[in-house]
Amino acid sequence: MDHREVAEQLVPLLGGKDNVVSATHCATRLRLVIEDESQINKSAIEELDGVKGAFSSSGQFQIIFGTGTVNKVFADFAPLVGVSLEAEPKTVSHSDAAKSKMNPLARFARTLSNIFVPIIPAIVAAGMLMGLLGMIRTYNWVDPESGLFVMLDMFSSASFIILPILIGFSAAKEFGGNVYLGAVIGGIMTHPALLNPWGLANAEPSTLDFFGFGVEMLGYQGTVIPVLLTVYIMAKLEKGLRKVVPNMVDLLLTPFLTVILTGFVALLVVGPIGRALGNGITAVLDVVYGTAGPIAGLIFGGLYSTIVLTGVHHSFHAIEAELLAKIGGNYLLPIWAMANVAQGGATLAVFFKTKNKKTKEIAVPAAVSAFLGITEPAIFGVNLKYRRPFIGAVIGGALGGAYVVFTQVMANGIGLTGIPMFAIAQDPLNYGIGFVVAVVGAFIATFLLGWKEDTK
């Protein structure tokens, strides 16, 4: 394809240069904030060479080109609408421009996504190391007392022990605070003076007398909600202080007051409340998981793809990280994985049954993408367009979700689904069986449901 030509064709179909408020791209999609989406010729855009689908979601109009293509199209498209090649928008940050068009729930989900997505590689690395340690322990490859095993165990647990520091840094960036102060707040909440609960089932912390108040000296290693709430308050406090502290002493006084005041708030108020909230969410999920069992997997596996359409699924990373810290496993991710690969199964069915040449060209790479955990090409480029294949994928996801819950499949991390999740699955065999159940179920359901299409 001629990337320059596609970029030039895009501009008038989007309503012209002035209708594009902001533009950036991710691994597969061109992400645009549009002034007036009624001026977009969506059907014509979808007919352009290389376009695998287009949709509006999360305050952005998104055009799917696929990995390796989108960045080349963006390189030619950006100058045409006045955006730099570094993906910086014309006037405001792309994130702020997109959020301004979202409803409050979608905005909240996007905020959590922006905080957790940068952290996912650290958790994935830890999860894969946990999987390796599990295999070493199961097959007795190495003596558990050996230096190699002890060091690998240190490497695998490090991400969760310093998780509040990682979240503090990322959350401060998202909330508009100083990222290093955010990391310091995370450090306070994981200080060695506080008992580290990570890996300790029946830890009994000491109590510190603070002007008559008893402060439980228990650390927040591996927790999520307490540090999120605390850093949010820190960012608000820091911004407020900068408005009143004179410029000549701002560098000295603002960080000092921010850390000391937020530290007290963290250990005396927000931390304990956040811990209780996190424990409450985990307890509720455990009850649902333990009592409803496969029925819960059936419902969650079926609903997840629909939730993806709203963008709210981004908020699940926080809950999954909390589960990992509390119970040492993530039973939600395998369910989400079943829903994702089912989209690929439905797309494959479309490929074999459709007579539309453009759809056939899109379907196979979209299915492969879904099997690797990236579902947008399959959902928006194929299945949702014909509606019934999307329903077929929902059926496959529900069946796969029921199976992985029935066999109690868990993951050692967050973020990875599809084939890559084998690396962090605690039970790869049953995960693989669930994978097949979801894909085959979606394929058969889509074939049986059928759909009407324009053969153009």
ZIZI-V329493 format. One line per field, one symbol per residue. psi: psi as a letter, one per 20 degrees, with the letter a starting at -180 (. if undefined). A space follows every 10 residues. Layout:
# ZIZI-V329493
psi: ???
This chain:
# ZIZI-V329493
psi: qohgggghhg ghijjrgiio gqqaqbhiqp opopgoiiip nghhgiiqpi pjrqrpqkjq pppohrpihh hhghhhhghh jkqqijjprh grqhghgghi jqrhghgggh ghghghghhg hghgggghhg gghgggggjl hqpiiqhggg ghhghhighh gjghgghggg hhghijrphh hghgghhgik qhippoiojo glpoqrppon lipoopmprk pirggghggg hggggggggg hhhhpqhhjg hggggghggg ghgggghhfg ghghgggghg gggghhgghh ghchgghggg hhhghhhhhi iiihihhggg hggghgijqo ihghghhghg hhhgghhhgg ghhqjogggh hhgghhgggh hjioighggh hfghhighhg hhhggghggg ghghghjlpr qjarhpabgh ihhjphmhgh ghghgggggg ggggggghhr rpqpj.
